[in-house]
Amino acid sequence: MEDLKAKVTESVEFINQKSKIKPEIAIILGTGLGRLAEDIKEKEIIPYSEIPNFPVSTVQSHSGNLVLGKLGNKEVVAMQGRFHYYEGYSLKEVTFPVRVMKNLGADLIIISNAAGGMNRFFKRGDLMLITDHINLFGDNPLIGPNDEELGPRFPDMSEAYSQKLIELVKKVALKEKIRLQEGVYAGLTGPTLETSAEYRFLISIGADAVGMSTVPEVIVANHMGMKVLGISCITDLAIDGVIEGVSLEEILQIASNAEPVMTKLVKKVIEKID
């Protein structure tokens, strides 16, 4: 754990040399949703490859940049692309940037992703407010020695996603006439998409959407006392376990089409965060 703290400190010191921004809010931009970073003003763009101890994103739709600047009336730090367990990284490596962003000053994190929808009321392109999650990674980023300076040994996950932020997003969506679903997100390792039997299982245990990210990051954010807001873009469907075939290109296109709505929602929410 001393090594982890030292690595976080080294990364933070490097980033602070590049930017004077002291972010209040951290943002993780998932598949096809990285263009929100274009709306950040007075920004400093730092490639992950330059930041000490940072992993490097290997997914084609992820730009691989840390962006610091101003969005709305807040100073923010945004990850333009994230890291995944299926890329071969440990969950400690996957979640390392969350610890860095917290130590840069962010006490609140907004996490987006692309996900498969299983709720029969969902449509492709819908945005789903994540109200809770189910960890099916078979792993946890907090396994191993714990340092109380980073967070408690047994963090409370009874409100993994901030209820106050959930209510705020619902009010903003209503005012802006944005179609917004809500539900439980199941996190699996990937990189395979789910089988019909796996979809039926996920539906039976109460999941509304499924993806290959987010859960580890939310766990670490809660470990460090950050408030969490999660939003999924529903890019493919398996209603009642019946899979609607989809290609990666289609998933990226659907996420891209939804990106302006996601951007509008996140920007309006950030403006109203106290």
Secondary structure, 3 states (H helix, E strand, C coil): CHHHHHHHHHHHHHHHHHCCCCCCEEEEECCCCHHHHHHCEEEEEEEHHHCCCCCCCCCCCCCCEEEEEEECCEEEEEEECCCCHHHCCCHHHHCHHHHHHHHHCCCEEEEEEEEEECCCCCCCCCEEEEEEEEECCCCCCCCCCCCCCCCCCCCCCCCCCCHHHHHHHHHHHHHHCCCEEEEEEEECCCCCCCCHHHHHHHHHCCCCEEECCCHHHHHHHHHCCCEEEEEEEEEEEEECCEECCCCHHHHHHHHHHHHHHHHHHHHHHHHHCC
